[in-house]
């Protein structure tokens, strides 16, 4: 499955801001970092 590059950039941007659709409140810096690392892994897989 390929994720469109624009989608990945949107996710990365939202992670950096600490705001994702499934979060009711801003993410902690540690949680944001973990999510950012996961997004990087997904980018490498694509």
PQR file with spaces between the fields and no chain letter, atoms N, CA, C, O and H, PARSE charges and radii, in Angstrom:
ATOM       1  N    UNK     1       0.841   -1.175    0.000 -0.4000 1.5000
ATOM       2  CA   UNK     1       0.000    0.000    0.000 -0.0000 2.0000
ATOM       3  C    UNK     1       0.889    1.243    0.000  0.5500 1.7000
ATOM       4  O    UNK     1       1.798    1.371    0.820 -0.5500 1.4000
ATOM       5  N    UNK     2       0.620    2.130   -0.907 -0.4000 1.5000
ATOM       6  CA   UNK     2       1.377    3.379   -0.968 -0.0000 2.0000
ATOM       7  C    UNK     2       0.531    4.516   -0.419  0.5500 1.7000
ATOM       8  O    UNK     2      -0.653    4.644   -0.731 -0.5500 1.4000
ATOM       9  H    UNK     2      -0.119    2.026   -1.574  0.4000 1.0000
ATOM      10  N    UNK     3       1.162    5.334    0.401 -0.4000 1.5000
ATOM      11  CA   UNK     3       0.496    6.512    0.957 -0.0000 2.0000
ATOM      12  C    UNK     3       0.968    7.710    0.144  0.5500 1.7000
ATOM      13  O    UNK     3       2.170    7.890   -0.051 -0.5500 1.4000
ATOM      14  H    UNK     3       2.123    5.230    0.655  0.4000 1.0000
ATOM      15  N    UNK     4       0.036    8.531   -0.332 -0.4000 1.5000
ATOM      16  CA   UNK     4       0.436    9.700   -1.111 -0.0000 2.0000
ATOM      17  C    UNK     4       1.381   10.609   -0.309  0.5500 1.7000
ATOM      18  O    UNK     4       1.200   10.814    0.891 -0.5500 1.4000
ATOM      19  H    UNK     4      -0.941    8.384   -0.173  0.4000 1.0000
ATOM      20  N    UNK     5       2.374   11.137   -0.991 -0.4000 1.5000
ATOM      21  CA   UNK     5       3.371   11.992   -0.349 -0.0000 2.0000
ATOM      22  C    UNK     5       2.708   13.183    0.339  0.5500 1.7000
ATOM      23  O    UNK     5       3.114   13.566    1.436 -0.5500 1.4000
ATOM      24  H    UNK     5       2.521   10.970   -1.966  0.4000 1.0000
ATOM      25  N    UNK     6       1.699   13.769   -0.290 -0.4000 1.5000
ATOM      26  CA   UNK     6       1.007   14.911    0.320 -0.0000 2.0000
ATOM      27  C    UNK     6       0.388   14.528    1.667  0.5500 1.7000
ATOM      28  O    UNK     6       0.386   15.323    2.606 -0.5500 1.4000
ATOM      29  H    UNK     6       1.369   13.458   -1.182  0.4000 1.0000
ATOM      30  N    UNK     7      -0.131   13.315    1.748 -0.4000 1.5000
ATOM      31  CA   UNK     7      -0.718   12.850    2.996 -0.0000 2.0000
ATOM      32  C    UNK     7       0.345   12.735    4.079  0.5500 1.7000
ATOM      33  O    UNK     7       0.121   13.142    5.219 -0.5500 1.4000
ATOM      34  H    UNK     7      -0.129   12.669    0.984  0.4000 1.0000
ATOM      35  N    UNK     8       1.491   12.187    3.730 -0.4000 1.5000
ATOM      36  CA   UNK     8       2.580   12.067    4.698 -0.0000 2.0000
ATOM      37  C    UNK     8       3.034   13.439    5.189  0.5500 1.7000
ATOM      38  O    UNK     8       3.254   13.631    6.384 -0.5500 1.4000
ATOM      39  H    UNK     8       1.674   11.856    2.804  0.4000 1.0000
ATOM      40  N    UNK     9       3.172   14.388    4.272 -0.4000 1.5000
ATOM      41  CA   UNK     9       3.589   15.733    4.684 -0.0000 2.0000
ATOM      42  C    UNK     9       2.559   16.367    5.616  0.5500 1.7000
ATOM      43  O    UNK     9       2.918   17.063    6.566 -0.5500 1.4000
ATOM      44  H    UNK     9       2.993   14.232    3.301  0.4000 1.0000
ATOM      45  N    UNK    10       1.275   16.122    5.339 -0.4000 1.5000
ATOM      46  CA   UNK    10       0.225   16.645    6.221 -0.0000 2.0000
ATOM      47  C    UNK    10       0.347   16.017    7.601  0.5500 1.7000
ATOM      48  O    UNK    10       0.248   16.714    8.611 -0.5500 1.4000
ATOM      49  H    UNK    10       0.984   15.557    4.567  0.4000 1.0000
ATOM      50  N    UNK    11       0.558   14.722    7.653 -0.4000 1.5000
ATOM      51  CA   UNK    11       0.701   14.041    8.944 -0.0000 2.0000
ATOM      52  C    UNK    11       1.907   14.575    9.711  0.5500 1.7000
ATOM      53  O    UNK    11       1.817   14.855   10.906 -0.5500 1.4000
ATOM      54  H    UNK    11       0.638   14.155    6.833  0.4000 1.0000
ATOM      55  N    UNK    12       3.030   14.715    9.019 -0.4000 1.5000
ATOM      56  CA   UNK    12       4.239   15.223    9.676 -0.0000 2.0000
ATOM      57  C    UNK    12       3.988   16.622   10.220  0.5500 1.7000
ATOM      58  O    UNK    12       4.366   16.933   11.350 -0.5500 1.4000
ATOM      59  H    UNK    12       3.104   14.488    8.048  0.4000 1.0000
ATOM      60  N    UNK    13       3.359   17.450    9.428 -0.4000 1.5000
ATOM      61  CA   UNK    13       3.057   18.817    9.863 -0.0000 2.0000
ATOM      62  C    UNK    13       2.183   18.802   11.112  0.5500 1.7000
ATOM      63  O    UNK    13       2.434   19.545   12.060 -0.5500 1.4000
ATOM      64  H    UNK    13       3.052   17.198    8.511  0.4000 1.0000
ATOM      65  N    UNK    14       1.167   17.964   11.110 -0.4000 1.5000
ATOM      66  CA   UNK    14       0.266   17.885   12.264 -0.0000 2.0000
ATOM      67  C    UNK    14       0.968   17.329   13.493  0.5500 1.7000
ATOM      68  O    UNK    14       0.720   17.778   14.612 -0.5500 1.4000
ATOM      69  H    UNK    14       0.962   17.360   10.339  0.4000 1.0000
ATOM      70  N    UNK    15       1.841   16.355   13.287 -0.4000 1.5000
ATOM      71  CA   UNK    15       2.599   15.799   14.415 -0.0000 2.0000
ATOM      72  C    UNK    15       3.489   16.877   15.020  0.5500 1.7000
ATOM      73  O    UNK    15       3.565   17.010   16.242 -0.5500 1.4000
ATOM      74  H    UNK    15       2.043   15.990   12.378  0.4000 1.0000
ATOM      75  N    UNK    16       4.157   17.643   14.173 -0.4000 1.5000
ATOM      76  CA   UNK    16       5.018   18.709   14.673 -0.0000 2.0000
ATOM      77  C    UNK    16       4.225   19.747   15.463  0.5500 1.7000
ATOM      78  O    UNK    16       4.739   20.339   16.413 -0.5500 1.4000
ATOM      79  H    UNK    16       4.095   17.535   13.180  0.4000 1.0000
ATOM      80  N    UNK    17       2.975   19.964   15.067 -0.4000 1.5000
ATOM      81  CA   UNK    17       2.110   20.906   15.770 -0.0000 2.0000
ATOM      82  C    UNK    17       1.489   20.260   17.011  0.5500 1.7000
ATOM      83  O    UNK    17       0.938   20.951   17.868 -0.5500 1.4000
ATOM      84  H    UNK    17       2.558   19.484   14.295  0.4000 1.0000
ATOM      85  N    UNK    18       1.582   18.939   17.099 -0.4000 1.5000
ATOM      86  CA   UNK    18       0.987   18.219   18.214 -0.0000 2.0000
ATOM      87  C    UNK    18      -0.508   18.038   18.079  0.5500 1.7000
ATOM      88  O    UNK    18      -1.205   17.845   19.075 -0.5500 1.4000
ATOM      89  H    UNK    18       2.029   18.377   16.402  0.4000 1.0000
ATOM      90  N    UNK    19      -1.011   18.100   16.841 -0.4000 1.5000
ATOM      91  CA   UNK    19      -2.450   17.982   16.612 -0.0000 2.0000
ATOM      92  C    UNK    19      -2.710   16.917   15.552  0.5500 1.7000
ATOM      93  O    UNK    19      -2.262   17.030   14.411 -0.5500 1.4000
ATOM      94  H    UNK    19      -0.444   18.258   16.032  0.4000 1.0000
ATOM      95  N    UNK    20      -3.432   15.900   15.948 -0.4000 1.5000
ATOM      96  CA   UNK    20      -3.848   14.872   15.005 -0.0000 2.0000
ATOM      97  C    UNK    20      -5.343   14.642   15.182  0.5500 1.7000
ATOM      98  O    UNK    20      -5.870   14.871   16.271 -0.5500 1.4000
ATOM      99  H    UNK    20      -3.796   15.809   16.875  0.4000 1.0000
ATOM     100  N    UNK    21      -6.032   14.198   14.150 -0.4000 1.5000
ATOM     101  CA   UNK    21      -7.492   14.057   14.208 -0.0000 2.0000
ATOM     102  C    UNK    21      -8.003   13.188   15.360  0.5500 1.7000
ATOM     103  O    UNK    21      -9.080   13.447   15.896 -0.5500 1.4000
ATOM     104  H    UNK    21      -5.604   14.012   13.265  0.4000 1.0000
ATOM     105  N    UNK    22      -7.247   12.168   15.742 -0.4000 1.5000
ATOM     106  CA   UNK    22      -7.730   11.264   16.780 -0.0000 2.0000
ATOM     107  C    UNK    22      -7.401   11.745   18.189  0.5500 1.7000
ATOM     108  O    UNK    22      -7.775   11.094   19.165 -0.5500 1.4000
ATOM     109  H    UNK    22      -6.371   11.957   15.307  0.4000 1.0000
ATOM     110  N    UNK    23      -6.717   12.860   18.308 -0.4000 1.5000
ATOM     111  CA   UNK    23      -6.336   13.377   19.623 -0.0000 2.0000
ATOM     112  C    UNK    23      -7.324   14.443   20.079  0.5500 1.7000
ATOM     113  O    UNK    23      -7.681   15.341   19.316 -0.5500 1.4000
ATOM     114  H    UNK    23      -6.413   13.390   17.516  0.4000 1.0000
ATOM     115  N    UNK    24      -7.753   14.337   21.307 -0.4000 1.5000
ATOM     116  CA   UNK    24      -8.665   15.328   21.860 -0.0000 2.0000
ATOM     117  C    UNK    24      -7.922   16.535   22.419  0.5500 1.7000
ATOM     118  O    UNK    24      -8.526   17.580   22.661 -0.5500 1.4000
ATOM     119  H    UNK    24      -7.463   13.608   21.927  0.4000 1.0000
ATOM     120  N    UNK    25      -6.644   16.397   22.618 -0.4000 1.5000
ATOM     121  CA   UNK    25      -5.839   17.491   23.137 -0.0000 2.0000
ATOM     122  C    UNK    25      -4.462   17.408   22.499  0.5500 1.7000
ATOM     123  O    UNK    25      -4.093   16.367   21.957 -0.5500 1.4000
ATOM     124  H    UNK    25      -6.154   15.549   22.421  0.4000 1.0000
ATOM     125  N    UNK    26      -3.698   18.492   22.557 -0.4000 1.5000
ATOM     126  CA   UNK    26      -2.366   18.460   21.963 -0.0000 2.0000
ATOM     127  C    UNK    26      -1.507   17.353   22.583  0.5500 1.7000
ATOM     128  O    UNK    26      -1.609   17.050   23.772 -0.5500 1.4000
ATOM     129  H    UNK    26      -3.998   19.338   22.998  0.4000 1.0000
ATOM     130  N    UNK    27      -0.670   16.771   21.750 -0.4000 1.5000
ATOM     131  CA   UNK    27       0.205   15.699   22.218 -0.0000 2.0000
ATOM     132  C    UNK    27       1.348   16.275   23.038  0.5500 1.7000
ATOM     133  O    UNK    27       1.763   17.418   22.847 -0.5500 1.4000
ATOM     134  H    UNK    27      -0.587   17.017   20.785  0.4000 1.0000
ATOM     135  N    UNK    28       1.837   15.471   23.937 -0.4000 1.5000
ATOM     136  CA   UNK    28       3.017   15.863   24.694 -0.0000 2.0000
ATOM     137  C    UNK    28       4.203   15.850   23.737  0.5500 1.7000
ATOM     138  O    UNK    28       4.154   15.178   22.707 -0.5500 1.4000
ATOM     139  H    UNK    28       1.501   14.543   24.093  0.4000 1.0000
ATOM     140  N    UNK    29       5.270   16.582   24.062 -0.4000 1.5000
ATOM     141  CA   UNK    29       6.447   16.562   23.179 -0.0000 2.0000
ATOM     142  C    UNK    29       6.966   15.150   22.938  0.5500 1.7000
ATOM     143  O    UNK    29       7.367   14.818   21.822 -0.5500 1.4000
ATOM     144  H    UNK    29       5.309   17.128   24.899  0.4000 1.0000
ATOM     145  N    UNK    30       6.961   14.317   23.978 -0.4000 1.5000
ATOM     146  CA   UNK    30       7.447   12.939   23.824 -0.0000 2.0000
ATOM     147  C    UNK    30       6.552   12.152   22.872  0.5500 1.7000
ATOM     148  O    UNK    30       7.052   11.431   22.008 -0.5500 1.4000
ATOM     149  H    UNK    30       6.636   14.587   24.884  0.4000 1.0000
ATOM     150  N    UNK    31       5.239   12.282   23.020 -0.4000 1.5000
ATOM     151  CA   UNK    31       4.312   11.574   22.133 -0.0000 2.0000
ATOM     152  C    UNK    31       4.448   12.069   20.707  0.5500 1.7000
ATOM     153  O    UNK    31       4.397   11.277   19.766 -0.5500 1.4000
ATOM     154  H    UNK    31       4.833   12.868   23.722  0.4000 1.0000
ATOM     155  N    UNK    32       4.621   13.373   20.538 -0.4000 1.5000
ATOM     156  CA   UNK    32       4.797   13.934   19.200 -0.0000 2.0000
ATOM     157  C    UNK    32       6.053   13.391   18.552  0.5500 1.7000
ATOM     158  O    UNK    32       6.050   13.079   17.361 -0.5500 1.4000
ATOM     159  H    UNK    32       4.662   14.017   21.302  0.4000 1.0000
ATOM     160  N    UNK    33       7.124   13.273   19.315 -0.4000 1.5000
ATOM     161  CA   UNK    33       8.375   12.746   18.784 -0.0000 2.0000
ATOM     162  C    UNK    33       8.180   11.303   18.347  0.5500 1.7000
ATOM     163  O    UNK    33       8.648   10.917   17.276 -0.5500 1.4000
ATOM     164  H    UNK    33       7.126   13.526   20.283  0.4000 1.0000
ATOM     165  N    UNK    34       7.500   10.502   19.153 -0.4000 1.5000
ATOM     166  CA   UNK    34       7.259    9.110   18.786 -0.0000 2.0000
ATOM     167  C    UNK    34       6.443    9.017   17.505  0.5500 1.7000
ATOM     168  O    UNK    34       6.733    8.190   16.640 -0.5500 1.4000
ATOM     169  H    UNK    34       7.120   10.815   20.024  0.4000 1.0000
ATOM     170  N    UNK    35       5.427    9.858   17.380 -0.4000 1.5000
ATOM     171  CA   UNK    35       4.609    9.866   16.168 -0.0000 2.0000
ATOM     172  C    UNK    35       5.424   10.326   14.966  0.5500 1.7000
ATOM     173  O    UNK    35       5.289    9.774   13.874 -0.5500 1.4000
ATOM     174  H    UNK    35       5.192   10.529   18.082  0.4000 1.0000
ATOM     175  N    UNK    36       6.267   11.329   15.161 -0.4000 1.5000
ATOM     176  CA   UNK    36       7.111   11.818   14.068 -0.0000 2.0000
ATOM     177  C    UNK    36       8.059   10.727   13.591  0.5500 1.7000
ATOM     178  O    UNK    36       8.282   10.576   12.390 -0.5500 1.4000
ATOM     179  H    UNK    36       6.377   11.778   16.048  0.4000 1.0000
ATOM     180  N    UNK    37       8.615    9.970   14.522 -0.4000 1.5000
ATOM     181  CA   UNK    37       9.507    8.879   14.148 -0.0000 2.0000
ATOM     182  C    UNK    37       8.743    7.800   13.370  0.5500 1.7000
ATOM     183  O    UNK    37       9.270    7.235   12.412 -0.5500 1.4000
ATOM     184  H    UNK    37       8.435   10.092   15.498  0.4000 1.0000
ATOM     185  N    UNK    38       7.524    7.521   13.776 -0.4000 1.5000
ATOM     186  CA   UNK    38       6.712    6.518   13.068 -0.0000 2.0000
ATOM     187  C    UNK    38       6.401    6.978   11.651  0.5500 1.7000
ATOM     188  O    UNK    38       6.436    6.181   10.713 -0.5500 1.4000
ATOM     189  H    UNK    38       7.096    7.980   14.555  0.4000 1.0000
ATOM     190  N    UNK    39       6.098    8.258   11.496 -0.4000 1.5000
ATOM     191  CA   UNK    39       5.826    8.797   10.162 -0.0000 2.0000
ATOM     192  C    UNK    39       7.074    8.668    9.295  0.5500 1.7000
ATOM     193  O    UNK    39       6.972    8.323    8.118 -0.5500 1.4000
ATOM     194  H    UNK    39       6.069    8.905   12.258  0.4000 1.0000
ATOM     195  N    UNK    40       8.242    8.939    9.857 -0.4000 1.5000
ATOM     196  CA   UNK    40       9.491    8.789    9.091 -0.0000 2.0000
ATOM     197  C    UNK    40       9.680    7.342    8.643  0.5500 1.7000
ATOM     198  O    UNK    40      10.114    7.086    7.520 -0.5500 1.4000
ATOM     199  H    UNK    40       8.325    9.219   10.813  0.4000 1.0000
ATOM     200  N    UNK    41       9.353    6.403    9.523 -0.4000 1.5000
ATOM     201  CA   UNK    41       9.445    4.988    9.153 -0.0000 2.0000
ATOM     202  C    UNK    41       8.518    4.675    7.987  0.5500 1.7000
ATOM     203  O    UNK    41       8.899    3.975    7.050 -0.5500 1.4000
ATOM     204  H    UNK    41       9.001    6.612   10.435  0.4000 1.0000
ATOM     205  N    UNK    42       7.287    5.203    8.053 -0.4000 1.5000
ATOM     206  CA   UNK    42       6.333    4.969    6.959 -0.0000 2.0000
ATOM     207  C    UNK    42       6.824    5.598    5.656  0.5500 1.7000
ATOM     208  O    UNK    42       6.636    5.025    4.583 -0.5500 1.4000
ATOM     209  H    UNK    42       6.977    5.772    8.815  0.4000 1.0000
ATOM     210  N    UNK    43       7.446    6.762    5.742 -0.4000 1.5000
ATOM     211  CA   UNK    43       7.999    7.394    4.544 -0.0000 2.0000
ATOM     212  C    UNK    43       9.066    6.521    3.921  0.5500 1.7000
ATOM     213  O    UNK    43       9.104    6.352    2.702 -0.5500 1.4000
ATOM     214  H    UNK    43       7.599    7.227    6.614  0.4000 1.0000
ATOM     215  N    UNK    44       9.937    5.964    4.755 -0.4000 1.5000
ATOM     216  CA   UNK    44      11.006    5.106    4.243 -0.0000 2.0000
ATOM     217  C    UNK    44      10.436    3.839    3.587  0.5500 1.7000
ATOM     218  O    UNK    44      10.971    3.353    2.590 -0.5500 1.4000
ATOM     219  H    UNK    44       9.906    6.101    5.745  0.4000 1.0000
ATOM     220  N    UNK    45       9.349    3.314    4.159 -0.4000 1.5000
ATOM     221  CA   UNK    45       8.733    2.118    3.601 -0.0000 2.0000
ATOM     222  C    UNK    45       8.141    2.382    2.219  0.5500 1.7000
ATOM     223  O    UNK    45       8.114    1.498    1.364 -0.5500 1.4000
ATOM     224  H    UNK    45       8.915    3.709    4.969  0.4000 1.0000
ATOM     225  N    UNK    46       7.669    3.605    2.014 -0.4000 1.5000
ATOM     226  CA   UNK    46       7.108    3.943    0.707 -0.0000 2.0000
ATOM     227  C    UNK    46       8.231    4.320   -0.205  0.5500 1.7000
ATOM     228  O    UNK    46       7.998    4.646   -1.369 -0.5500 1.4000
ATOM     229  H    UNK    46       7.690    4.324    2.709  0.4000 1.0000
